[in-house]
């Protein structure tokens, strides 16, 4: 049987970018600037499970250089998870696990306290 020799397993691997990052010389995607680059801001509803009835973009349109606003009705109605796969039908069910009401068990009647013993 042939025996393999592994040089990398169970050894620390030096990271080449570590020194630059520690000295604030590292390059990050936020540092990248390209010609005609546009920026986006995501605005979320501050209330969980709220139904948004309308979105007013008039203030955003006043900002110099405003290019547009992506609204929910303009987005494709296909759902994908972070790995690019369609999510499980169980998670997308309209009733949803978090919205399902829990059936409560009826409370047991408490027995009245026993009368004190007679003397």
N, C-alpha and C positions, 0 to 999 in steps of 0.2 A: 504494500500500500504506500502510495506517495504521500509524503508529509509536506504540507504547505507552510510557508513562513510569512506571517503578516507583520508588516512594519507599522501600519497606521492604527490598527485596532488597539485600544487601551493605552493610547498615547495622546497627549495634548497636541492639538493642531494649531499652530500660530495663525492668528487672523491678521491679514495684511493691513486692513483698514483701521484696526483698533487704535493705533497711535494717532492717526489723523483725527479720528473722532474725539479722542481724549483731549487733544489740543485745539479743538474747535476748528479744524481745517477740513473736516469731512464734508463730502458733497452729498446732499439729500435731494429728493425730488422737489421739495419746497424751495430749494435754492435755484432750481432750473428756470431760466428765462429764455423764451424764444420770441422771435419777431411776431407781432400781431397776436400775442397770446391773450386769451380771455380767461376770466376767473368766474367761478360760480359760488353761490351761497345757498345753502339748503335751509329752508325755514320750515320748522315742524310745528304742529299744533301743540300748545302747552298743556292741553288737557288729554289725558289718556282715554281712549275709547269714545272720544267725542265724534260726532258726525259734523263734518265741515260743510256748511251750506253754501258758502261763497268765498271767493278769494279776491281781494282788492289789490291790484298791482299798480295803482296810480302813483303811489310814492316811489316805487322802484323805477317806474318809467321816467321820473324826474332826475335820476342820477345820471351825470354825464358819462357817456360811453355805454349806456344800457343797450344790450343786444337783444334781449328777449327773456321770456319767462316760460318755463316748462310747467304746464298745468296738468293735473291728473287726467282730464278728459283727452289730452293729446298723447298720453302715454299708451303703449300697447297693453292690452289687457291679458298679457301672458305673465305668469309668475314663475320665477326661477329662484333657487336658493343660491348661496354664495359659491357653490361648486359648479353652477351652471346647469344643474339638473332640475327638472320640474319637481316641486315638493310633493310630499305624500298627500293623497286625497284626504287622509285622516286629519292632517293639520289644516287643510284648506276648507274643511266642512263648514257650512254656514253656521251650524249650531256651535261649533267650536267647543273644546273642552273647558275653556275658562268661562264660557257663558252658560254652560249647563247648570241648571239649578240643582242644588243638592236636596234630596228628600230628607227631611228631618225625622228622626225617630220620635214617637210620642213620649212625652215625659212621664216617668213613673210617678204615681202619686205617693207623696210622702206619708208615712204613717204618723198619726198624731202621737205626741209624746205620751209615754205610759204614765198613768196616774201614780202619784207617790204611794208607797205601800202603807196600808192601814196599820195603826198600832193599837 
